[in-house]
């Protein structure tokens, strides 16, 4: 996953036109100090409220997100170029996440009795630990916040949130919406922080943990600082998910499904199907269909509902970087059947890269081990399920993976061998507020969403009682 530099400042640039719309000042050091004070003070109050009281506020956040999904989506599209329909879906899904944790809070946070204790009783409590720092990316600017914030709000932690530099207006909107929903002052604070200020926050003894979604480089830097100060970290980093097609009733239909998945968020999703691994009897038709479909697509307005229109990448650096990666792959011997070039949008500007189809990527090619964050379909031909598994697992990443086959038992057997945090059979990826999300290897560690998310920044305290003292 790519990130942008805080050194360029917080700003809204419409990626469809390249126009700078608004700039924001970085936070001052005094504002950071005040935010830390406010977060701790708020924690002392928020953590003492009942689970029901906290859940009621989180429920109201869910309702406001659902009510305003179209307006929020329009802002997402303007700031990072997501298709308007996908942006609406993102906000509504985020509303479901807040709703899930509000509705399930009592059960998720209930005391867990321990059996066969020799004393009177023993159980595990899930208690808050204090202020947390969240460092969030631009590609899902509401959803990424929701999956970190929702479980921690019902738990009783407070949040300091550093959003991506290219999403400042979405970042501000979320803070305003959460306040309107009833979050007390200081419980959730948006910070236009610099890298140095992030280091200051991590080092502060009042901050108890850090969650980051972003690049490996950013994750390594944050984890190193957090480790130095003995802080818990959750990392969701890059991915190069295998998408294995062992058999299919129709190779071309399978290719259309694969392309639809790859084009989601214009290819800018950490768990996108970046490596399509296809059996040799399907391969030629599969690739041909990808080429035909990709060739037919034209750059356009991301608010368009036309299925043949693709939108811009999130920034100029993202577009230039992807085009350079594809050019380097071609130079190293890969076949680029179509696309991979910087092109202009309908107004003659913008951060567009034409959808690419790439084959013949060997182990020496840089594209073999890189994450291509954009509309690039890389296809590999295999002759057996065993070869598919070996190729799928030959990666530094381990976020998700999918296996498709008309033989369900075969698909399940192959999916069971994938070295990933999320294995899927006959679907690209399972999604739901109740389903854990996270990976292994260099894709990070920890889990978001589902019941596991509550545990990441909880004090899972043992509470044991022997019984009354006898004198």
Buried (B, 14 or more C-beta within 10 A) or exposed (E): BBBBEBEEBBBBBBBBBBEEEEEBEBBEEEBBBBBBEBBBBBBEBBBEBEBEEBBBBBBBBBBBBBEBBEEBBBBBBBBBBBBBBBBBBBBBBBBBBBBBBBBBBEEBBEEEEEEEEEEEEBBBBBBBBBBBBBBBBBBBBBBBBBBBBBBBBBBBBBBBBBBBBBBBBBBBBBBEBBBEBBBBEBBBBBBBBBEEBBBBBBEBEBBBBBBBBBBBEBBEBBBEBBEEEEBBBBBBBBBBBBBBBBBBEEBBEBBBBBBEBBBBBBBBBBBBBBBBBBBEEBBEBBBBBBBBBBBEBBBBBBBBEEEEBBBBBBBBBBBBBBBEBBEBBBEBEBEBBBBBEBBEBBEEBBBBBBBBBBBBBEEEBEBBBBBBBBBBBBBBBBEEBEBBBEBBBEBEBBBBBBBBBEEEEBBBBBBEBBBBBBBBBEEBBBEEBEBBBBBBBBBBBBBBBBBBBBBBBBEEEEEEEEEEEEE
